[in-house]
């Protein structure tokens, strides 16, 4: 047998093997069929693509909540120490607790931070007042004016004896120069890529990204939401103009849950869980809100991202408002949104008029018609670019965090959002939504009424929905 023939036989055998893995590992038959056809018909391209994009689970990711009995005991104790005031609006705490692997706890304060100036003013204030430690994690960190402001404050904190731990994602922060990192590490900051421990082999897992944005100071105050560290998030990029985003500041027992999520990611990067070095007993806040951290990712046994959105939709009785810069939902979420709208629930989806990722933006057009027919109303924000990830259910649940309403956030990325089961927070978020709707327009044009390039591009882009 000649070498060329042997190569073809081996290549086809590998393609068949990968096709089998796709059949047993894909979440949907459609996804399995797509990979099988691609692998068998074009193995030269498909095998490489499958190595990078075909994995759906992070089977060896260590999830601290499930791996440590001490953590499990601590979770049980937090529920006893800060019991929820009660599911007075019957939204179903249990499903959210199961998906989050964390209990709903009371004694929390949650402040909505609208846009970059308010968000980073609050974060800067917390960093400058840190006394013991800072946990700092962002998907994107840039070496620009905002990034340098952050760098300076982290260096100052480290020099005054504060322990500073920084995580970044190597995909989101691919343009971050080593010089920026060296300034921090030379000052004593421990700064790592979330996949640092895995080395070059993890390049085959580029499809999995850590999309979380977390700041925790002294275990007493925390931040999460949609903003990354970059000048565009402050509205300084003329191509986007005003950048509409939302973050939140949290205090109380919920900070320990957010801190635990950071520890999971640090454990993955270093095999050091940080547990003994951190403060885990924050005082309850006077506002006493019920809340939990919904952390999801491809390491979870269940499809927690999709189930989280389905649970939110199922909990709605009168109102369901969702803001997401990307709208490429899973089929189950599409069905749930249709059912909610057909029941007469006020279902509104706020999406941007502008695009920052063209394939994802185009793919969304192929979903709108079928959902509009069921009664879902789409609003397009056109005062700059909208990047917030926020959901509101009636007057009972407000969610602020990193979850986009797309397959990537639901199945491929590590995400985290704050869920506040509190009417006061829901009112603040509702008022914020109303202000956003006032700067938006209702989308009524069907796909057939769109320009030719959108009519052609939308269905083609949707073919890549499992990766978007």
C-alpha positions as CSV (number, residue, x, y, z in Angstrom):
1,X,0.0,0.0,0.0
2,X,1.4,3.4,-1.0
3,X,2.0,6.1,1.5
4,X,-0.7,8.4,-0.1
5,X,-3.3,5.6,0.0
6,X,-2.4,4.8,3.6
7,X,-2.8,8.5,4.5
8,X,-6.2,8.6,3.0
9,X,-7.3,5.4,4.8
10,X,-6.1,6.8,8.1
11,X,-7.7,10.1,7.5
12,X,-11.1,8.6,6.7
13,X,-10.8,6.3,9.8
14,X,-10.1,9.3,12.0
15,X,-13.1,11.1,10.4
16,X,-15.3,8.2,11.1
17,X,-14.1,8.0,14.7
18,X,-14.8,11.7,15.2
19,X,-18.2,11.3,13.6
20,X,-19.0,8.7,16.1
21,X,-17.9,11.0,18.9
22,X,-20.2,13.7,17.4
23,X,-23.1,11.3,17.4
24,X,-22.8,10.3,21.0
25,X,-21.7,13.7,22.2
26,X,-23.9,16.2,20.4
27,X,-26.8,17.8,22.3
28,X,-29.1,17.7,19.3
29,X,-29.6,15.4,16.3
30,X,-29.1,18.4,14.0
31,X,-25.7,19.1,15.5
32,X,-24.7,15.5,15.2
33,X,-25.8,15.3,11.5
34,X,-24.0,18.5,10.7
35,X,-20.7,17.2,12.1
36,X,-21.1,13.7,10.5
37,X,-21.7,15.2,7.0
38,X,-18.9,17.6,7.4
39,X,-16.4,15.0,8.7
40,X,-17.2,12.4,6.1
41,X,-17.5,14.7,3.1
42,X,-14.5,17.0,3.8
43,X,-12.2,15.3,6.3
44,X,-9.2,17.5,5.5
45,X,-10.9,20.5,6.9
46,X,-13.4,18.9,9.2
47,X,-10.9,17.0,11.4
48,X,-9.0,20.1,12.3
49,X,-12.3,22.0,12.9
50,X,-13.6,19.2,15.2
51,X,-10.4,19.3,17.2
52,X,-10.9,23.0,18.0
53,X,-14.7,23.3,17.9
54,X,-16.2,19.9,18.3
55,X,-16.0,19.5,22.1
56,X,-19.1,20.3,24.1
57,X,-18.1,19.5,27.6
58,X,-15.1,20.4,29.8
59,X,-15.0,17.0,31.4
60,X,-11.9,17.6,33.5
61,X,-12.6,21.0,34.7
62,X,-12.6,21.0,38.5
63,X,-15.8,22.5,39.9
64,X,-15.0,23.4,43.5
65,X,-18.7,23.4,44.6
66,X,-18.9,19.8,43.7
67,X,-15.3,18.7,44.4
68,X,-14.9,19.9,48.0
69,X,-16.9,18.6,50.9
70,X,-15.8,21.7,52.9
71,X,-17.4,23.9,50.2
72,X,-20.6,21.8,50.3
73,X,-20.7,22.1,54.0
74,X,-20.2,25.8,53.8
75,X,-23.1,26.1,51.3
76,X,-25.4,24.3,53.6
77,X,-24.3,26.5,56.5
78,X,-24.9,29.7,54.5
79,X,-28.4,28.6,53.9
80,X,-28.9,28.1,57.6
81,X,-27.2,31.4,58.6
82,X,-28.9,33.5,55.9
83,X,-32.2,31.7,55.1
84,X,-34.2,33.3,52.3
85,X,-37.2,35.4,53.4
86,X,-39.3,33.1,51.3
87,X,-40.5,32.5,47.7
88,X,-43.4,34.9,48.2
89,X,-44.1,35.2,44.5
90,X,-43.7,31.5,43.8
91,X,-41.0,31.9,41.1
92,X,-39.5,28.5,42.0
93,X,-36.3,28.9,44.0
94,X,-35.5,25.2,43.8
95,X,-34.9,25.1,40.1
96,X,-32.5,28.1,40.3
97,X,-30.7,26.7,43.3
98,X,-30.2,23.3,41.5
99,X,-28.9,24.9,38.4
100,X,-26.6,27.2,40.3
101,X,-25.5,24.6,42.8
102,X,-25.8,27.4,45.3
103,X,-28.7,28.3,47.7
104,X,-30.8,31.5,47.6
105,X,-29.6,33.5,50.6
106,X,-30.9,36.7,52.2
107,X,-29.1,39.7,53.6
108,X,-27.9,41.1,50.3
109,X,-27.7,44.6,48.8
110,X,-27.6,45.0,45.0
111,X,-27.0,48.2,43.3
112,X,-27.6,48.6,39.5
113,X,-24.7,50.4,37.7
114,X,-25.6,51.8,34.4
115,X,-22.8,52.3,31.8
116,X,-19.1,52.5,32.1
117,X,-18.6,55.7,34.2
118,X,-20.8,54.6,37.1
119,X,-19.4,51.0,36.9
120,X,-15.7,51.8,37.0
121,X,-16.1,54.7,39.4
122,X,-17.6,52.2,41.9
123,X,-14.9,49.6,41.0
124,X,-12.1,52.1,41.4
125,X,-13.4,53.2,44.8
126,X,-13.5,49.6,46.0
127,X,-9.9,48.9,44.7
128,X,-8.5,52.0,46.4
129,X,-10.1,51.0,49.7
130,X,-9.0,47.3,49.6
131,X,-7.3,46.2,52.8
132,X,-6.7,42.5,52.4
133,X,-7.1,41.2,48.9
134,X,-8.6,41.8,45.4
135,X,-9.9,39.2,43.1
136,X,-10.1,40.6,39.5
137,X,-11.3,38.7,36.5
138,X,-12.4,39.9,33.0
139,X,-12.8,38.3,29.6
140,X,-11.2,41.2,27.9
141,X,-8.5,43.4,29.4
142,X,-6.9,46.0,27.1
143,X,-3.8,48.1,27.3
144,X,-5.6,51.4,26.7
145,X,-6.6,54.3,28.9
146,X,-9.0,52.3,31.0
147,X,-6.7,49.3,31.2
148,X,-3.9,51.5,32.4
149,X,-6.2,53.1,35.0
150,X,-6.9,49.6,36.3
151,X,-3.3,48.6,36.1
152,X,-2.2,51.6,38.2
153,X,-4.7,50.9,40.9
154,X,-3.8,47.2,41.1
155,X,-0.2,48.0,41.3
156,X,-0.8,50.6,44.1
157,X,-2.9,48.0,46.0
158,X,-0.1,45.3,45.7
159,X,2.5,47.8,46.8
160,X,0.6,48.7,50.0
161,X,0.4,45.0,50.9
162,X,-2.9,43.9,49.4
163,X,-2.9,40.4,47.8
164,X,-4.0,40.8,44.2
165,X,-5.2,37.9,42.0
166,X,-6.0,38.6,38.3
167,X,-7.5,36.2,35.7
168,X,-8.0,36.9,32.0
169,X,-9.1,34.9,29.0
170,X,-6.5,34.3,26.4
171,X,-9.0,34.5,23.6
172,X,-10.8,37.7,24.7
173,X,-7.5,39.3,25.8
174,X,-5.5,38.0,22.8
175,X,-4.1,41.5,22.1
176,X,-3.0,42.2,25.7
177,X,0.8,42.7,25.5
178,X,3.3,41.0,27.8
179,X,4.5,44.3,28.9
180,X,1.2,45.1,30.5
181,X,1.3,41.8,32.4
182,X,4.9,42.2,33.4
183,X,4.2,45.6,35.1
184,X,1.6,43.9,37.3
185,X,3.6,40.7,38.1
186,X,6.7,42.8,38.9
187,X,4.6,44.6,41.5
188,X,3.6,41.3,43.1
189,X,0.2,40.8,41.4
190,X,-0.5,37.2,40.6
191,X,-1.9,37.3,37.0
192,X,-2.8,34.3,34.9
193,X,-4.7,33.2,31.8
194,X,-7.6,31.1,33.0
195,X,-6.1,28.2,31.0
196,X,-2.5,28.8,32.2
197,X,-2.0,25.3,33.8
198,X,-3.1,23.5,30.6
199,X,-0.4,24.8,28.4
200,X,-0.3,24.4,24.6
201,X,-2.7,21.4,24.6
202,X,-5.5,23.7,25.6
203,X,-5.3,25.4,22.2
204,X,-7.6,22.6,21.1
205,X,-10.2,24.0,23.5
206,X,-10.3,27.5,22.1
207,X,-14.0,27.1,21.7
208,X,-14.4,27.2,25.5
209,X,-14.0,30.7,26.9
210,X,-14.3,32.2,30.3
211,X,-16.6,35.1,29.8
212,X,-17.0,36.1,33.4
213,X,-16.3,39.6,34.7
214,X,-15.8,39.6,38.4
215,X,-14.3,42.0,41.0
216,X,-14.2,41.1,44.7
217,X,-12.6,43.2,47.4
218,X,-11.9,41.7,50.9
219,X,-14.8,39.2,50.5
220,X,-17.2,42.0,51.4
221,X,-18.1,43.7,48.1
222,X,-18.4,42.3,44.6
223,X,-19.1,43.4,41.0
224,X,-20.3,41.6,37.9
225,X,-22.1,42.4,34.7
226,X,-21.5,43.1,31.0
227,X,-18.6,45.5,31.0
228,X,-15.0,44.5,30.1
229,X,-11.8,46.5,30.6
230,X,-11.5,48.6,27.4
231,X,-12.0,52.1,26.2
232,X,-15.0,51.2,24.1
233,X,-16.9,50.2,27.2
234,X,-16.5,53.8,28.3
235,X,-18.0,55.1,25.0
236,X,-14.6,56.2,23.7
237,X,-14.6,54.3,20.4
238,X,-16.0,56.5,17.7
239,X,-17.1,53.5,15.6
240,X,-19.6,52.5,18.3
241,X,-20.2,55.8,20.0
242,X,-22.2,55.5,23.2
243,X,-21.7,52.1,24.8
244,X,-24.8,50.9,26.7
245,X,-24.0,48.4,29.3
246,X,-25.0,47.3,32.8
247,X,-23.0,46.0,35.8
248,X,-24.0,45.6,39.5
249,X,-22.4,46.0,42.9
250,X,-23.3,43.4,45.5
251,X,-22.8,43.1,49.2
252,X,-23.8,40.5,51.8
253,X,-23.6,36.7,51.7
254,X,-24.0,36.7,47.9
255,X,-20.4,38.0,47.7
256,X,-19.2,34.6,49.0
257,X,-20.9,32.8,46.2
258,X,-19.3,35.1,43.6
259,X,-16.0,34.6,45.4
260,X,-16.4,30.8,45.1
261,X,-16.9,31.0,41.4
262,X,-13.6,32.9,41.1
263,X,-12.0,30.2,43.2
264,X,-13.2,27.6,40.8
265,X,-11.5,29.4,37.9
266,X,-8.3,30.0,39.9
267,X,-8.2,26.3,40.9
268,X,-8.5,25.4,37.2
269,X,-5.6,27.8,36.3
270,X,-3.3,27.0,39.2
271,X,-4.5,23.9,41.3
272,X,-4.6,26.4,44.2
273,X,-8.2,26.9,45.5
274,X,-7.4,30.1,47.6
275,X,-10.0,28.9,50.1
276,X,-7.8,29.4,53.2
277,X,-6.6,32.9,52.2
278,X,-10.1,34.5,51.8
279,X,-12.8,35.9,54.0
280,X,-16.1,34.0,53.8
281,X,-18.4,35.6,56.4
282,X,-19.5,39.0,55.1
283,X,-22.1,40.8,57.2
284,X,-25.7,40.8,56.0
285,X,-26.7,44.1,54.4
286,X,-29.7,46.1,55.8
287,X,-31.6,45.8,52.6
288,X,-31.8,42.0,53.2
289,X,-32.6,41.0,49.6
290,X,-32.9,37.3,48.5
291,X,-30.3,36.4,45.8
292,X,-28.0,33.9,44.3
293,X,-25.1,33.7,41.8
294,X,-26.1,31.7,38.7
295,X,-22.7,30.4,37.5
296,X,-22.9,28.1,34.4
297,X,-20.5,26.5,32.0
298,X,-19.5,23.5,29.9
299,X,-18.2,21.7,33.0
300,X,-21.7,21.3,34.4
301,X,-23.5,18.0,34.1
302,X,-26.7,19.7,33.0
303,X,-27.1,22.2,30.2
304,X,-27.3,24.9,32.8
305,X,-27.1,27.9,30.5
306,X,-30.1,26.8,28.4
307,X,-32.0,25.6,31.5
308,X,-31.4,28.9,33.3
309,X,-33.1,30.9,30.5
310,X,-35.9,28.3,30.2
311,X,-36.5,28.6,34.0
312,X,-36.6,32.4,33.8
313,X,-39.1,32.2,30.9
314,X,-41.2,29.6,32.7
315,X,-41.3,31.8,35.9
316,X,-42.9,34.8,34.0
317,X,-46.6,35.4,34.5
318,X,-47.0,39.0,33.2
319,X,-43.7,40.4,32.0
320,X,-40.5,39.0,30.5
321,X,-38.0,41.6,29.3
322,X,-34.5,40.5,28.1
323,X,-31.6,42.6,26.9
324,X,-28.8,40.8,25.0
325,X,-26.4,42.1,22.4
326,X,-26.5,38.7,20.6
327,X,-29.7,36.7,19.9
328,X,-28.9,33.2,18.6
329,X,-31.0,31.1,21.0
330,X,-31.2,27.3,21.4
331,X,-34.3,25.7,20.0
332,X,-35.7,25.0,23.5
333,X,-35.4,28.7,24.4
334,X,-37.2,29.6,21.1
335,X,-40.1,27.3,22.0
336,X,-40.3,28.6,25.5
337,X,-40.4,32.2,24.3
338,X,-43.1,31.4,21.9
339,X,-45.2,29.7,24.6
340,X,-44.8,32.6,26.9
341,X,-45.9,35.1,24.2
342,X,-48.8,33.0,23.2
343,X,-50.0,33.0,26.8
344,X,-50.3,36.7,26.7
345,X,-47.1,37.5,28.6
346,X,-45.4,40.8,27.7
347,X,-42.3,39.4,26.1
348,X,-39.8,42.0,24.9
349,X,-36.2,41.3,23.6
350,X,-33.9,44.3,23.4
351,X,-31.1,43.9,20.9
352,X,-28.6,46.3,19.3
353,X,-29.1,48.0,15.9
354,X,-25.3,48.1,15.4
355,X,-23.2,45.0,15.1
356,X,-19.8,44.2,16.6
357,X,-19.8,40.5,15.5
358,X,-21.2,40.4,12.0
359,X,-22.0,36.6,11.7
360,X,-23.8,36.6,15.1
361,X,-25.7,39.8,14.2
362,X,-26.7,38.4,10.8
363,X,-27.8,35.0,12.3
364,X,-30.3,36.8,14.6
365,X,-32.4,38.0,11.7
366,X,-33.3,34.4,10.9
367,X,-35.1,34.0,14.3
368,X,-37.1,37.1,14.4
369,X,-40.0,36.3,12.1
370,X,-41.1,33.1,13.7
371,X,-41.0,34.6,17.2
372,X,-42.8,37.8,16.2
373,X,-45.6,35.6,14.8
374,X,-46.1,34.2,18.3
375,X,-46.2,37.7,19.8
376,X,-42.6,38.4,20.9
377,X,-41.7,42.0,20.4
378,X,-38.1,42.9,19.4
379,X,-36.7,46.4,20.2
380,X,-33.6,47.6,18.5
381,X,-31.4,49.9,20.5
382,X,-29.9,52.6,18.2
383,X,-28.3,55.1,20.5
384,X,-24.8,53.6,20.0
385,X,-24.1,50.0,20.8
386,X,-26.0,47.9,23.5
387,X,-24.0,45.2,25.2
388,X,-25.9,44.6,28.5
389,X,-27.0,41.2,29.6
390,X,-30.1,41.7,31.8
391,X,-33.4,39.9,32.3
392,X,-36.5,40.9,34.2
393,X,-39.3,38.6,35.2
394,X,-42.5,40.3,36.4
395,X,-41.6,42.3,39.6
396,X,-40.0,39.2,41.1
397,X,-36.6,38.4,39.4
398,X,-33.9,40.7,38.1
399,X,-30.8,39.2,36.5
400,X,-27.6,41.1,35.7
401,X,-24.5,39.4,34.6
402,X,-22.6,38.0,31.6
403,X,-25.1,35.6,30.0
404,X,-25.9,36.5,26.4
405,X,-29.0,34.9,24.8
406,X,-27.0,32.8,22.4
407,X,-25.6,29.3,22.1
408,X,-22.1,30.3,23.1
409,X,-23.2,31.7,26.5
410,X,-25.5,28.9,27.1
411,X,-23.3,25.9,26.1
412,X,-19.7,26.9,25.5
413,X,-18.7,29.8,27.8
414,X,-18.3,30.0,31.6
415,X,-20.7,32.7,32.7
416,X,-22.0,34.2,35.9
417,X,-25.1,36.4,36.7
418,X,-26.6,37.8,39.9
419,X,-30.3,36.8,40.3
420,X,-32.1,39.1,42.7
421,X,-35.5,37.9,43.9
422,X,-36.6,41.3,45.1
423,X,-39.2,43.8,44.0
424,X,-37.0,46.9,44.7
425,X,-34.3,45.7,42.4
426,X,-36.8,44.6,39.8
427,X,-38.2,48.2,39.8
428,X,-34.8,49.7,39.3
429,X,-34.2,47.3,36.3
430,X,-37.7,48.0,34.9
431,X,-37.0,51.8,35.0
432,X,-33.7,51.1,33.3
433,X,-35.4,49.1,30.6
434,X,-38.0,51.8,30.0
435,X,-35.3,54.3,29.5
436,X,-33.6,52.0,27.0
437,X,-36.9,51.4,25.1
438,X,-37.2,55.2,24.8
439,X,-34.0,55.1,22.8
440,X,-35.0,52.1,20.7
441,X,-37.5,51.3,18.0
442,X,-39.7,48.2,17.5
443,X,-38.4,45.9,14.8
444,X,-41.2,45.1,12.4
445,X,-39.5,44.4,9.0
446,X,-39.6,40.8,8.1
447,X,-36.6,39.0,6.7
448,X,-38.0,39.3,3.2
449,X,-38.2,43.0,3.6
450,X,-34.5,43.3,4.6
451,X,-31.7,44.3,2.1
452,X,-30.5,41.5,-0.1
453,X,-27.2,40.9,1.8
454,X,-29.2,40.3,5.0
455,X,-31.7,38.1,3.3
456,X,-28.9,35.9,2.0
457,X,-26.5,36.2,4.9
458,X,-29.0,35.5,7.8
459,X,-29.9,31.8,6.9
460,X,-26.2,31.0,6.1
461,X,-25.0,32.6,9.3
462,X,-27.6,30.6,11.3
463,X,-25.9,27.4,10.1
464,X,-23.1,28.3,12.5
465,X,-25.6,28.9,15.4
466,X,-24.1,26.1,17.7
467,X,-20.8,28.1,17.7
468,X,-22.3,31.6,18.0
